[in-house]
Amino acid sequence: SQELEQSPQSLIVQEGKNLTINCTSSKTLYGLYWYKQKYGEGLIFLMMLQKGGEEKSHEKITAKLDEKKQQSSLHITASQPSHAGIYLCGADIVWGGSQGNLIFGKGTKLSVKP
Amino acid sequence: SQTIHQWPATLVQPVGSPLSLECTVEGTSNPNLYWYRQAAGRGLQLLFYSIGIDQISSEVPQNLSASRPQDRQFILSSKKLLLSDSGFYLCAWNQQRNSPLHFGNGTRLTVT
């Protein structure tokens, strides 16, 4: 079963507009990671959130993890064509253990119209 | 700085043929290594992970196997490919738990 739900599945926005992508889990997120992927390429790490209520920003992208650590959002301000791609959230939902594998949402495909 | 190399970038193989995909990491030692498969509409599925040489864990039963003959080398193999093995295969590494995964550029495998 899919344990990380991303919404929306796809998004088309006009250049300059703001947008938000959500990532929700029914389980506690001990680490939440946002990635960007261009079609046919590997995933590029964007940001990592670990504490409830944590917020991080890089350039025009802001990611937040809610207090309960079950939901995260990725917000892009004043979108640009360079923001286009697939955004995936990945999470560590297992407490303890030595491996560091993540589970992933299915991704949100973002298109930015010039 | 650390880098991850994965090859080949694309591969077209007939059903029943063997498979070998290779991944190497540079600039670090004793990394955790992972093989994921990305299929359309299904997201990323963890196939194997390794926390050390010859320490491989399989997440799902399948037609594939993995090996780690050297500290920074991870190999994905199959003796006989199935049509269902088609997909985009990604190798990744991290240094420890609670640290980001870093991905290779992936291999697009098409089984015909």
Backbone of each chain as ProteinMPNN parsed JSONL, in Angstrom:
{"seq_chain_A": "SQELEQSPQSLIVQEGKNLTINCTSSKTLYGLYWYKQKYGEGLIFLMMLQKGGEEKSHEKITAKLDEKKQQSSLHITASQPSHAGIYLCGADIVWGGSQGNLIFGKGTKLSVKP", "coords_chain_A": {"N_chain_A": [[0.839, -1.183, 0.0], [0.377, 2.297, -0.657], [2.148, 4.527, 1.243], [2.807, 7.139, 1.381], [1.199, 9.909, 0.328], [0.913, 12.042, -2.377], [-0.109, 15.262, -3.466], [-1.087, 17.847, -5.744], [-1.414, 15.356, -8.417], [-0.531, 16.303, -10.826], [0.352, 19.512, -12.138], [-0.247, 22.569, -13.628], [1.015, 25.688, -14.125], [1.008, 29.243, -14.563], [3.829, 31.124, -15.468], [5.416, 32.89, -12.875], [3.432, 32.602, -11.016], [2.44, 31.395, -7.742], [2.728, 28.212, -6.067], [1.698, 25.148, -4.439], [2.676, 22.008, -3.196], [1.657, 18.98, -1.747], [2.387, 16.498, 0.762], [1.475, 13.621, 2.347], [1.184, 11.476, 5.177], [0.09, 8.524, 6.888], [1.485, 7.704, 8.957], [3.988, 8.518, 11.435], [6.481, 10.763, 10.425], [9.784, 10.391, 10.391], [11.812, 11.541, 9.106], [11.77, 13.785, 6.456], [12.037, 14.213, 3.034], [12.581, 16.22, 0.221], [12.631, 15.974, -3.288], [13.666, 16.728, -6.638], [12.982, 15.813, -9.98], [13.967, 15.501, -13.295], [12.566, 14.397, -16.371], [13.588, 11.109, -17.098], [15.932, 11.29, -15.726], [18.086, 11.241, -12.784], [17.188, 11.687, -9.267], [17.241, 14.84, -7.711], [18.379, 16.1, -4.727], [16.596, 18.283, -2.633], [15.648, 19.42, -0.07], [15.693, 18.654, 3.469], [13.694, 17.71, 6.189], [13.188, 17.374, 9.642], [12.223, 17.926, 12.183], [9.188, 18.507, 13.979], [7.15, 21.131, 12.831], [9.187, 22.351, 11.54], [10.768, 24.457, 9.123], [12.16, 25.127, 5.985], [14.053, 26.984, 3.599], [15.082, 27.54, 0.244], [16.329, 29.537, -2.09], [13.637, 30.192, -4.074], [12.012, 28.277, -3.03], [10.181, 26.751, -0.493], [9.924, 24.548, 2.202], [7.873, 22.769, 4.481], [7.265, 21.055, 7.564], [4.674, 19.615, 9.323], [3.457, 20.058, 12.739], [2.681, 17.632, 13.838], [4.158, 15.918, 12.385], [3.281, 14.495, 10.137], [2.59, 15.496, 7.754], [3.758, 17.299, 4.952], [4.628, 20.239, 3.126], [5.459, 21.746, 0.026], [6.385, 24.754, -1.209], [6.423, 26.937, -3.905], [7.492, 30.052, -4.851], [6.634, 32.612, -7.084], [6.897, 31.183, -9.677], [9.095, 29.737, -12.147], [10.1, 28.777, -15.486], [12.28, 27.08, -15.099], [11.651, 25.705, -12.838], [10.097, 23.602, -13.558], [9.281, 20.121, -13.627], [9.402, 16.907, -11.975], [8.296, 16.553, -8.742], [9.175, 14.916, -5.841], [8.334, 13.485, -2.721], [10.092, 11.982, -0.097], [10.366, 9.678, 2.596], [11.337, 8.711, 5.881], [9.975, 6.302, 7.715], [10.353, 4.553, 9.687], [11.295, 3.819, 12.915], [14.44, 3.704, 14.385], [16.947, 1.135, 13.692], [19.431, 0.252, 11.203], [19.483, 0.729, 8.489], [18.985, 3.165, 5.9], [16.927, 3.553, 4.117], [14.381, 5.111, 2.122], [10.842, 5.654, 1.756], [8.76, 6.595, -0.988], [6.592, 9.117, -2.361], [4.324, 9.202, -5.206], [4.913, 11.302, -6.787], [4.711, 14.668, -8.113], [3.904, 16.209, -11.032], [5.117, 19.062, -12.405], [4.375, 21.707, -14.515], [5.395, 24.697, -16.038], [4.113, 27.41, -17.546], [5.347, 29.683, -19.907]], "CA_chain_A": [[0.0, 0.0, 0.0], [1.12, 3.535, -0.745], [2.113, 5.142, 2.558], [2.993, 8.566, 1.2], [0.31, 10.408, -0.7], [1.245, 13.37, -2.864], [-1.147, 15.938, -4.234], [-1.802, 17.111, -6.788], [-0.573, 14.485, -9.242], [0.083, 17.171, -11.827], [0.05, 20.918, -11.906], [0.196, 23.485, -14.686], [0.874, 27.051, -13.626], [1.577, 30.315, -15.364], [5.074, 31.67, -14.921], [5.211, 33.98, -11.931], [2.447, 32.221, -10.006], [2.867, 30.563, -6.623], [2.095, 26.907, -6.034], [2.0, 24.308, -3.275], [2.567, 20.553, -3.341], [1.518, 18.382, -0.426], [2.82, 15.123, 0.974], [0.79, 13.223, 3.571], [1.391, 10.106, 5.616], [-0.712, 8.088, 8.028], [2.445, 7.351, 9.996], [4.921, 9.58, 11.796], [7.614, 10.933, 9.522], [10.988, 10.668, 11.178], [12.627, 12.39, 8.242], [11.032, 14.037, 5.23], [12.985, 14.709, 2.04], [12.011, 16.644, -1.058], [13.503, 15.805, -4.44], [13.188, 17.129, -7.958], [13.464, 14.918, -11.031], [13.618, 15.776, -14.682], [12.23, 13.12, -16.989], [14.702, 10.31, -17.561], [17.163, 11.574, -14.975], [18.037, 10.902, -11.374], [16.554, 12.627, -8.348], [18.107, 15.85, -7.117], [17.95, 16.427, -3.365], [16.285, 19.694, -2.39], [15.65, 19.77, 1.354], [15.378, 17.627, 4.454], [13.022, 18.204, 7.386], [13.15, 16.32, 10.642], [11.529, 18.303, 13.415], [7.841, 19.021, 13.82], [7.105, 22.578, 12.723], [10.385, 22.853, 10.866], [10.588, 25.095, 7.822], [13.425, 25.466, 5.337], [13.907, 27.666, 2.313], [16.246, 27.649, -0.639], [15.919, 30.402, -3.197], [12.198, 30.46, -4.04], [11.322, 27.064, -2.608], [10.065, 26.603, 0.961], [9.317, 23.292, 2.624], [7.463, 22.77, 5.881], [6.799, 19.803, 8.157], [3.723, 20.031, 10.348], [3.827, 19.741, 14.127], [2.453, 16.208, 14.094], [5.119, 15.188, 11.547], [2.594, 13.585, 9.229], [2.306, 16.182, 6.514], [4.73, 18.298, 4.533], [4.257, 20.993, 1.939], [6.532, 22.399, -0.729], [5.804, 25.954, -1.797], [7.293, 27.663, -4.831], [7.05, 31.432, -5.04], [6.978, 33.216, -8.387], [7.443, 30.06, -10.438], [9.824, 29.98, -13.383], [10.204, 27.549, -16.287], [13.316, 26.193, -14.551], [11.074, 24.912, -11.759], [9.346, 22.481, -14.12], [9.844, 18.8, -13.378], [8.615, 16.069, -11.077], [8.714, 16.72, -7.35], [8.859, 13.733, -5.038], [8.675, 13.487, -1.308], [10.57, 10.711, 0.417], [10.286, 9.743, 4.052], [11.77, 7.63, 6.753], [8.835, 6.081, 8.616], [10.743, 3.493, 10.608], [12.134, 4.304, 14.005], [15.538, 2.807, 14.714], [17.482, 0.34, 12.588], [20.657, 0.8, 10.629], [19.376, 1.128, 7.09], [18.457, 4.515, 5.736], [16.117, 3.661, 2.914], [13.193, 5.943, 2.196], [9.706, 5.386, 0.876], [8.499, 7.788, -1.788], [5.318, 9.355, -3.0], [4.351, 8.95, -6.645], [5.427, 12.476, -7.472], [3.847, 15.701, -8.685], [4.494, 16.742, -12.259], [4.89, 20.5, -12.498], [4.67, 22.39, -15.774], [5.306, 26.145, -15.888], [3.885, 28.02, -18.86], [5.973, 31.011, -20.01]], "C_chain_A": [[0.882, 1.244, 0.0], [1.025, 4.259, 0.581], [2.361, 6.626, 2.519], [2.126, 9.013, 0.037], [0.731, 11.826, -1.081], [0.079, 13.947, -3.632], [-0.68, 17.34, -4.579], [-0.846, 16.188, -7.548], [0.146, 15.286, -10.309], [-0.437, 18.586, -11.639], [0.594, 21.724, -13.087], [-0.042, 24.896, -14.183], [1.489, 28.032, -14.617], [2.838, 30.814, -14.678], [4.769, 32.862, -14.022], [4.218, 33.668, -10.827], [3.078, 31.377, -8.91], [2.155, 29.221, -6.679], [2.541, 26.132, -4.801], [1.758, 22.853, -3.621], [2.548, 19.948, -1.948], [1.938, 16.912, -0.402], [2.281, 14.692, 2.337], [1.034, 11.758, 3.883], [0.456, 9.789, 6.782], [0.18, 7.717, 9.21], [3.348, 8.541, 10.286], [6.109, 9.591, 10.844], [8.848, 11.305, 10.334], [12.009, 11.468, 10.391], [11.844, 12.563, 6.959], [11.967, 14.743, 4.256], [12.225, 15.09, 0.776], [13.076, 16.539, -2.149], [12.833, 16.37, -5.688], [13.803, 16.195, -9.005], [13.038, 15.448, -12.393], [13.455, 14.434, -15.37], [13.485, 12.395, -17.473], [16.0, 10.538, -16.815], [16.998, 11.15, -13.52], [17.358, 11.976, -10.549], [17.599, 13.566, -7.755], [17.553, 16.22, -5.756], [17.737, 17.933, -3.216], [16.441, 20.058, -0.918], [15.257, 18.578, 2.224], [14.763, 18.295, 5.678], [12.923, 17.067, 8.384], [12.328, 16.667, 11.863], [10.138, 18.823, 13.109], [7.842, 20.538, 13.817], [8.27, 23.182, 11.972], [10.048, 23.425, 9.487], [11.971, 25.443, 7.279], [13.159, 26.105, 3.987], [15.216, 27.642, 1.547], [15.776, 28.365, -1.885], [14.408, 30.605, -3.103], [11.363, 29.261, -3.598], [11.369, 26.952, -1.086], [9.369, 25.292, 1.272], [9.02, 23.353, 4.112], [7.049, 21.364, 6.296], [5.875, 20.171, 9.304], [4.145, 19.523, 11.722], [3.685, 18.253, 14.436], [3.409, 15.322, 13.288], [4.441, 14.117, 10.699], [2.284, 14.241, 7.887], [3.385, 17.223, 6.236], [4.213, 19.002, 3.283], [5.506, 21.618, 1.334], [5.897, 23.562, -1.469], [6.839, 26.634, -2.688], [6.691, 29.043, -5.069], [7.529, 31.951, -6.39], [7.644, 32.194, -9.302], [8.09, 30.505, -11.751], [9.876, 28.694, -14.193], [11.243, 26.57, -15.748], [12.801, 25.348, -13.384], [10.329, 23.683, -12.276], [10.068, 21.16, -13.883], [8.898, 18.013, -12.499], [9.173, 16.23, -9.667], [8.247, 15.498, -6.555], [9.209, 13.981, -3.578], [9.098, 12.072, -0.927], [10.596, 10.796, 1.93], [10.841, 8.495, 4.708], [10.651, 7.434, 7.769], [9.12, 4.995, 9.632], [11.648, 4.061, 11.674], [13.204, 3.267, 14.323], [16.006, 2.023, 13.502], [18.668, 1.032, 11.952], [20.493, 1.271, 9.19], [18.715, 2.484, 6.982], [17.588, 4.661, 4.519], [14.863, 4.48, 3.169], [12.074, 5.344, 1.357], [9.37, 6.701, 0.189], [7.037, 7.879, -2.196], [5.459, 9.149, -4.499], [4.807, 10.161, -7.442], [4.342, 13.409, -7.963], [4.553, 16.287, -9.889], [4.106, 18.208, -12.401], [5.302, 21.016, -13.872], [4.478, 23.882, -15.544], [5.227, 26.764, -17.286], [4.49, 29.415, -18.914], [4.932, 32.095, -20.324]], "O_chain_A": [[1.974, 1.255, 0.568], [-0.08, 4.581, 1.017], [2.151, 7.315, 3.517], [2.294, 8.555, -1.094], [0.884, 12.695, -0.222], [-0.63, 13.24, -4.349], [0.043, 17.961, -3.801], [0.368, 16.232, -7.35], [1.288, 14.99, -10.659], [-1.503, 18.818, -11.069], [1.749, 21.57, -13.483], [-1.17, 25.261, -13.851], [2.372, 27.683, -15.4], [2.896, 30.91, -13.452], [3.965, 33.728, -14.367], [4.159, 34.373, -9.82], [4.106, 30.731, -9.114], [1.087, 29.111, -7.28], [3.585, 26.402, -4.206], [0.762, 22.508, -4.257], [3.32, 20.345, -1.075], [1.852, 16.197, -1.4], [2.586, 15.311, 3.357], [1.086, 10.912, 2.99], [0.084, 10.67, 7.556], [-0.3, 7.453, 10.312], [3.456, 9.462, 9.476], [6.664, 8.545, 10.508], [8.935, 12.4, 10.891], [12.959, 12.007, 10.958], [11.308, 11.593, 6.424], [12.607, 15.737, 4.598], [11.338, 14.365, 0.325], [14.227, 16.942, -1.979], [11.609, 16.472, -5.773], [14.979, 15.837, -8.927], [11.876, 15.798, -12.6], [14.111, 13.455, -15.013], [14.329, 12.973, -18.157], [17.051, 10.041, -17.219], [15.915, 10.754, -13.089], [16.999, 13.038, -11.058], [18.685, 13.147, -7.355], [16.391, 16.611, -5.639], [18.575, 18.741, -3.614], [17.266, 20.9, -0.563], [14.593, 17.641, 1.781], [15.253, 19.323, 6.146], [12.613, 15.933, 8.019], [11.787, 15.774, 12.515], [9.927, 19.499, 12.102], [8.452, 21.168, 14.681], [8.332, 24.397, 11.788], [9.161, 22.934, 8.79], [12.827, 25.971, 7.988], [12.168, 25.803, 3.322], [16.302, 27.714, 2.122], [14.937, 27.865, -2.634], [13.944, 31.157, -2.106], [10.145, 29.245, -3.776], [12.431, 27.043, -0.47], [8.344, 24.965, 0.673], [9.791, 23.902, 4.899], [6.549, 20.585, 5.485], [6.252, 20.959, 10.172], [5.043, 18.692, 11.859], [4.469, 17.687, 15.198], [3.455, 14.109, 13.494], [4.939, 12.999, 10.557], [1.764, 13.586, 6.983], [3.859, 17.921, 7.133], [3.462, 18.431, 2.492], [6.462, 21.965, 2.028], [4.978, 23.373, -2.266], [7.975, 26.872, -2.28], [5.525, 29.172, -5.441], [8.68, 31.751, -6.779], [8.816, 32.332, -9.654], [7.694, 31.494, -12.368], [9.708, 27.613, -13.628], [11.101, 25.36, -15.922], [13.449, 24.379, -12.989], [9.969, 22.81, -11.487], [11.296, 21.087, -13.93], [7.745, 18.395, -12.3], [10.371, 16.064, -9.436], [7.079, 15.111, -6.602], [10.226, 14.593, -3.25], [8.517, 11.091, -1.392], [10.823, 11.869, 2.489], [10.81, 7.395, 4.157], [10.406, 8.312, 8.596], [8.223, 4.566, 10.358], [12.649, 4.71, 11.372], [12.9, 2.089, 14.508], [15.506, 2.234, 12.397], [18.885, 2.23, 12.133], [21.261, 2.108, 8.716], [17.973, 2.898, 7.872], [17.498, 5.743, 3.938], [14.353, 4.532, 4.288], [12.315, 4.627, 0.386], [9.654, 7.78, 0.709], [6.346, 6.873, -2.354], [6.561, 8.947, -5.009], [5.059, 10.057, -8.642], [3.206, 12.999, -8.2], [5.666, 16.8, -9.78], [2.928, 18.549, -12.503], [6.423, 20.793, -14.328], [3.499, 24.29, -14.919], [6.153, 26.651, -18.089], [4.186, 30.25, -18.063], [5.281, 33.269, -20.446]]}, "seq_chain_B": "SQTIHQWPATLVQPVGSPLSLECTVEGTSNPNLYWYRQAAGRGLQLLFYSIGIDQISSEVPQNLSASRPQDRQFILSSKKLLLSDSGFYLCAWNQQRNSPLHFGNGTRLTVT", "coords_chain_B": {"N_chain_B": [[34.571, 15.891, -3.124], [31.595, 13.868, -3.069], [30.601, 11.505, -5.522], [28.343, 9.727, -7.659], [28.187, 7.059, -9.885], [26.506, 5.561, -12.528], [25.768, 2.984, -14.756], [24.727, 1.054, -17.715], [23.305, 3.996, -19.369], [21.035, 3.612, -20.907], [19.303, 0.652, -21.932], [18.439, -2.043, -23.945], [17.03, -5.112, -23.914], [16.466, -8.545, -24.806], [13.756, -10.701, -23.783], [14.552, -13.172, -21.383], [17.261, -12.876, -21.486], [20.448, -12.181, -19.799], [21.201, -9.767, -17.154], [23.13, -6.974, -16.12], [23.689, -4.336, -14.121], [25.599, -1.578, -13.13], [26.917, 0.26, -10.368], [28.789, 2.802, -8.902], [30.34, 4.515, -6.198], [32.093, 7.45, -5.401], [34.514, 9.123, -3.365], [33.791, 8.669, -0.734], [33.536, 6.424, 2.085], [32.403, 3.164, 3.054], [29.58, 3.468, 2.416], [25.948, 3.418, 2.682], [24.105, 1.57, 0.357], [21.764, 1.522, -2.357], [19.247, 0.077, -4.457], [16.704, 1.192, -6.495], [13.588, 0.939, -8.235], [11.792, 2.607, -10.711], [8.648, 2.8, -11.899], [6.22, 3.669, -14.309], [3.556, 5.499, -12.993], [3.718, 4.173, -10.608], [5.542, 4.984, -8.792], [8.564, 5.135, -6.789], [10.211, 2.179, -6.056], [11.766, 0.349, -3.574], [14.327, -1.948, -4.102], [16.702, -3.354, -3.307], [18.981, -3.078, -0.548], [22.094, -2.177, 0.986], [24.283, -2.331, 3.703], [26.896, -2.836, 3.942], [29.852, -4.548, 2.689], [28.984, -7.488, 1.006], [26.651, -7.605, 2.446], [23.514, -7.755, 1.884], [20.184, -6.788, 1.536], [16.963, -7.759, 0.609], [14.027, -6.264, -0.548], [11.692, -6.935, -1.884], [10.275, -9.894, -3.339], [11.569, -11.158, -6.384], [12.733, -11.199, -9.789], [15.325, -10.476, -9.688], [18.694, -9.875, -8.509], [21.192, -8.702, -6.185], [24.539, -7.547, -5.672], [27.468, -6.785, -3.769], [30.469, -6.44, -4.318], [32.675, -4.878, -3.711], [33.505, -2.161, -1.485], [32.404, 0.285, -2.46], [30.887, -0.395, -4.63], [28.056, -1.475, -6.344], [25.968, -3.906, -7.627], [23.401, -4.792, -9.838], [21.613, -7.578, -10.875], [20.361, -10.054, -13.187], [19.436, -13.341, -14.112], [17.713, -14.185, -16.068], [15.817, -12.134, -17.896], [12.54, -10.71, -17.543], [9.555, -9.488, -19.148], [8.289, -7.801, -17.388], [10.342, -6.684, -15.983], [11.118, -4.368, -17.104], [11.837, -0.886, -16.834], [12.827, 2.043, -14.947], [15.832, 2.209, -13.456], [17.364, 3.04, -10.474], [20.24, 3.885, -8.714], [21.37, 4.575, -5.432], [22.896, 6.349, -2.674], [23.686, 6.807, 0.816], [25.266, 8.191, 3.729], [24.573, 7.474, 6.262], [21.846, 6.6, 8.422], [19.087, 8.869, 8.516], [20.098, 10.767, 6.81], [20.275, 12.445, 3.65], [19.354, 10.636, 0.651], [21.405, 10.134, -2.18], [21.224, 10.183, -5.601], [22.039, 8.254, -8.552], [22.175, 8.798, -12.15], [20.46, 7.028, -13.313], [19.202, 4.083, -15.079], [17.616, 3.292, -18.006], [15.769, 0.59, -18.665], [14.616, -1.54, -21.117], [12.783, -4.299, -21.787], [12.342, -6.544, -24.321]], "CA_chain_B": [[33.132, 15.699, -2.991], [31.157, 12.527, -3.433], [29.858, 11.355, -6.78], [27.823, 8.389, -7.91], [28.159, 6.752, -11.302], [25.616, 4.44, -12.832], [25.751, 2.694, -16.182], [24.617, 2.054, -18.777], [22.188, 4.926, -19.253], [19.882, 2.93, -21.505], [19.573, -0.745, -22.27], [17.332, -2.792, -24.527], [17.411, -6.517, -23.824], [15.355, -9.483, -25.074], [13.297, -11.578, -22.703], [15.38, -14.348, -21.166], [18.696, -12.55, -21.488], [20.931, -11.752, -18.479], [21.298, -8.335, -16.912], [24.076, -6.497, -15.13], [23.779, -2.878, -14.005], [26.651, -1.288, -12.165], [26.874, 1.553, -9.695], [29.941, 3.027, -8.039], [30.361, 5.78, -5.467], [33.442, 7.956, -5.166], [34.655, 10.207, -2.403], [33.318, 8.31, 0.591], [33.782, 5.02, 2.391], [31.333, 2.458, 3.759], [28.245, 4.063, 2.256], [24.779, 2.572, 2.466], [23.8, 1.586, -1.084], [20.371, 1.149, -2.621], [18.689, -0.013, -5.804], [15.283, 1.469, -6.607], [13.014, 0.888, -9.574], [10.706, 3.572, -10.903], [7.776, 2.416, -12.991], [5.205, 4.692, -14.568], [2.353, 5.419, -12.176], [3.882, 3.359, -9.39], [6.503, 5.596, -7.892], [9.855, 4.496, -6.558], [10.131, 0.959, -5.245], [13.067, -0.122, -3.115], [14.584, -3.341, -4.462], [17.752, -3.896, -2.445], [19.867, -2.131, 0.118], [23.29, -2.803, 1.541], [24.984, -1.493, 4.671], [28.303, -3.206, 3.945], [30.232, -5.561, 1.693], [28.319, -8.796, 1.128], [25.454, -7.492, 3.289], [22.458, -7.318, 0.988], [18.82, -7.087, 1.964], [15.986, -7.649, -0.464], [12.757, -5.765, -0.054], [10.568, -7.603, -2.548], [10.675, -11.065, -4.13], [11.58, -10.744, -7.782], [13.624, -11.893, -10.696], [16.588, -9.759, -9.663], [19.573, -10.056, -7.365], [22.174, -7.633, -6.052], [25.791, -7.931, -5.023], [28.353, -5.666, -3.407], [31.786, -7.07, -4.247], [33.618, -3.93, -3.118], [32.843, -1.215, -0.582], [31.672, 1.34, -3.135], [30.356, -0.931, -5.875], [26.793, -2.175, -6.147], [25.605, -4.456, -8.93], [22.064, -5.378, -9.956], [21.726, -8.624, -11.891], [19.302, -11.036, -13.416], [19.871, -14.423, -14.987], [16.791, -14.225, -17.207], [14.923, -10.999, -17.801], [11.125, -10.814, -17.883], [8.997, -8.235, -19.655], [7.931, -6.967, -16.238], [11.546, -6.06, -15.429], [11.322, -3.059, -17.742], [11.63, 0.236, -15.929], [13.93, 2.971, -14.746], [16.534, 1.719, -12.272], [18.145, 4.098, -9.845], [21.136, 3.548, -7.62], [21.478, 5.7, -4.509], [23.716, 6.106, -1.493], [23.816, 7.789, 1.873], [26.336, 7.81, 4.646], [23.997, 6.928, 7.487], [20.434, 6.87, 8.59], [18.755, 10.282, 8.734], [20.804, 11.643, 5.882], [19.617, 12.333, 2.337], [19.829, 9.735, -0.38], [21.913, 10.791, -3.376], [20.903, 9.262, -6.673], [22.684, 8.273, -9.847], [21.332, 9.286, -13.234], [19.478, 6.025, -13.692], [19.302, 3.246, -16.28], [16.318, 2.966, -18.6], [15.811, -0.782, -19.171], [13.459, -1.999, -21.875], [12.862, -5.721, -22.109], [11.472, -6.744, -25.493]], "C_chain_B": [[32.753, 14.307, -3.497], [30.392, 12.539, -4.755], [29.415, 9.909, -6.921], [27.702, 8.192, -9.412], [27.319, 5.511, -11.529], [25.639, 4.226, -14.339], [25.262, 1.294, -16.467], [23.431, 2.982, -18.551], [20.906, 4.323, -19.829], [20.292, 1.536, -21.922], [18.31, -1.369, -22.822], [17.772, -4.249, -24.602], [16.224, -7.413, -24.16], [14.989, -10.266, -23.828], [14.206, -12.808, -22.607], [16.867, -14.08, -21.156], [19.13, -12.128, -20.087], [21.051, -10.236, -18.397], [22.397, -8.055, -15.896], [24.132, -4.971, -15.201], [24.768, -2.568, -12.892], [26.541, 0.133, -11.619], [28.122, 1.666, -8.823], [29.853, 4.415, -7.416], [31.806, 6.181, -5.235], [33.421, 9.022, -4.072], [34.128, 9.918, -1.015], [33.662, 6.849, 0.845], [32.617, 4.471, 3.213], [29.967, 3.127, 3.63], [27.161, 2.997, 2.337], [24.427, 2.699, 0.982], [22.424, 1.0, -1.335], [20.13, 1.006, -4.125], [17.184, 0.218, -5.71], [14.869, 1.241, -8.061], [11.84, 1.855, -9.622], [9.908, 3.147, -12.12], [6.68, 3.47, -13.108], [3.974, 4.454, -13.692], [2.512, 4.665, -10.87], [4.894, 3.946, -8.425], [7.78, 4.788, -7.772], [9.703, 3.304, -5.625], [11.538, 0.524, -4.857], [13.22, -1.601, -3.443], [15.569, -3.992, -3.49], [18.446, -2.754, -1.709], [20.996, -2.898, 0.777], [23.972, -1.843, 2.504], [26.459, -1.865, 4.752], [28.571, -4.278, 2.896], [29.567, -6.887, 2.026], [27.145, -8.781, 2.102], [24.347, -6.884, 2.45], [21.119, -7.721, 1.567], [17.874, -6.83, 0.809], [14.649, -7.228, 0.11], [11.561, -6.491, -0.659], [11.072, -8.818, -3.315], [10.592, -10.739, -5.613], [12.599, -11.571, -8.555], [15.025, -11.302, -10.683], [17.397, -10.126, -8.436], [20.562, -8.909, -7.325], [23.417, -8.173, -5.364], [26.611, -6.678, -4.759], [29.753, -6.247, -3.222], [32.87, -6.179, -3.631], [32.835, -2.882, -2.336], [31.953, -0.215, -1.306], [31.097, 0.905, -4.483], [29.123, -1.759, -5.59], [26.293, -2.617, -7.511], [24.217, -5.078, -8.851], [22.091, -6.358, -11.112], [20.428, -9.398, -12.047], [19.852, -12.116, -14.329], [19.006, -14.482, -16.242], [15.76, -13.124, -17.059], [13.495, -11.35, -18.217], [10.662, -9.471, -18.43], [8.73, -7.262, -18.508], [9.141, -6.322, -15.574], [11.846, -4.708, -16.067], [11.05, -1.947, -16.733], [12.87, 1.1, -15.861], [14.578, 2.612, -13.412], [17.48, 2.805, -11.755], [18.978, 3.534, -8.71], [21.257, 4.784, -6.72], [22.397, 5.323, -3.352], [23.431, 7.162, -0.445], [24.831, 7.281, 2.871], [25.802, 7.11, 5.891], [22.507, 7.195, 7.466], [20.25, 8.363, 8.875], [19.643, 11.231, 7.949], [20.221, 11.421, 4.488], [20.211, 11.223, 1.477], [20.307, 10.571, -1.558], [21.844, 9.781, -4.513], [21.834, 9.393, -7.872], [21.705, 8.744, -10.912], [20.357, 8.251, -13.778], [19.815, 5.263, -14.96], [17.894, 2.937, -16.758], [16.434, 1.594, -19.243], [14.505, -1.105, -19.882], [13.686, -3.452, -22.242], [11.859, -6.004, -23.219], [11.174, -8.218, -25.762]], "O_chain_B": [[33.493, 13.67, -4.247], [29.64, 13.467, -5.051], [30.031, 8.994, -6.375], [27.178, 9.05, -10.123], [27.425, 4.53, -10.793], [25.54, 5.183, -15.108], [25.348, 0.42, -15.604], [22.64, 2.767, -17.632], [19.821, 4.517, -19.281], [21.456, 1.268, -22.224], [17.235, -1.239, -22.236], [18.756, -4.581, -25.264], [15.087, -7.075, -23.831], [15.813, -10.465, -22.935], [14.576, -13.404, -23.619], [17.655, -14.974, -20.847], [18.289, -11.758, -19.268], [21.01, -9.526, -19.402], [22.574, -8.802, -14.934], [24.562, -4.394, -16.2], [24.769, -3.216, -11.846], [26.133, 1.064, -12.313], [28.466, 0.736, -8.094], [29.357, 5.36, -8.029], [32.645, 5.342, -4.91], [32.428, 9.726, -3.888], [34.027, 10.829, -0.193], [34.035, 6.123, -0.077], [31.949, 5.194, 3.952], [29.277, 3.327, 4.629], [27.419, 1.818, 2.094], [24.449, 3.794, 0.421], [21.973, 0.102, -0.624], [20.723, 1.71, -4.942], [16.481, -0.457, -4.958], [15.681, 1.336, -8.982], [11.015, 1.915, -8.71], [10.423, 3.133, -13.238], [6.276, 4.079, -12.117], [3.425, 3.353, -13.656], [1.555, 4.528, -10.108], [5.068, 3.418, -7.327], [8.037, 3.876, -8.557], [9.134, 3.416, -4.54], [12.4, 0.352, -5.718], [12.356, -2.412, -3.107], [15.294, -5.051, -2.926], [18.49, -1.62, -2.186], [20.883, -4.085, 1.084], [24.212, -0.683, 2.169], [27.2, -1.28, 5.541], [27.651, -4.837, 2.3], [29.585, -7.344, 3.169], [26.693, -9.839, 2.538], [24.247, -5.664, 2.316], [20.939, -8.847, 2.03], [17.972, -5.815, 0.119], [14.194, -7.762, 1.122], [10.528, -6.639, -0.005], [12.166, -8.788, -3.879], [9.633, -10.103, -6.051], [13.222, -12.497, -8.036], [15.829, -11.593, -11.569], [16.86, -10.625, -7.447], [20.75, -8.215, -8.325], [23.357, -9.123, -4.584], [26.464, -5.658, -5.432], [30.173, -6.516, -2.096], [33.86, -6.676, -3.095], [31.626, -2.744, -2.519], [30.865, 0.105, -0.827], [30.854, 1.73, -5.363], [29.126, -2.629, -4.719], [26.202, -1.814, -8.44], [23.904, -5.804, -7.907], [22.538, -6.017, -12.207], [19.549, -9.397, -11.186], [20.649, -11.831, -15.223], [19.489, -14.787, -17.333], [14.911, -13.189, -16.171], [13.27, -12.166, -19.111], [11.3, -8.443, -18.201], [8.923, -6.054, -18.646], [8.976, -5.489, -14.683], [12.734, -3.987, -15.612], [10.156, -2.052, -15.894], [13.829, 0.915, -16.611], [13.941, 2.703, -12.363], [18.27, 3.39, -12.497], [18.479, 2.798, -7.858], [21.245, 5.913, -7.211], [22.643, 4.147, -3.087], [22.992, 8.268, -0.762], [25.209, 6.11, 2.866], [26.476, 6.274, 6.493], [21.988, 7.914, 6.613], [21.143, 9.025, 9.404], [19.904, 12.356, 8.375], [19.731, 10.334, 4.182], [21.4, 10.913, 1.561], [19.7, 11.587, -1.897], [22.346, 8.663, -4.396], [22.347, 10.471, -8.173], [20.551, 9.052, -10.617], [19.517, 8.573, -14.618], [20.595, 5.718, -15.797], [17.08, 2.39, -16.014], [17.118, 1.44, -20.255], [13.423, -0.96, -19.313], [14.655, -3.794, -22.92], [10.667, -5.734, -23.072], [10.458, -8.54, -26.71]]}, "name": "protein", "num_of_chains": 2, "seq": "SQELEQSPQSLIVQEGKNLTINCTSSKTLYGLYWYKQKYGEGLIFLMMLQKGGEEKSHEKITAKLDEKKQQSSLHITASQPSHAGIYLCGADIVWGGSQGNLIFGKGTKLSVKPSQTIHQWPATLVQPVGSPLSLECTVEGTSNPNLYWYRQAAGRGLQLLFYSIGIDQISSEVPQNLSASRPQDRQFILSSKKLLLSDSGFYLCAWNQQRNSPLHFGNGTRLTVT"}
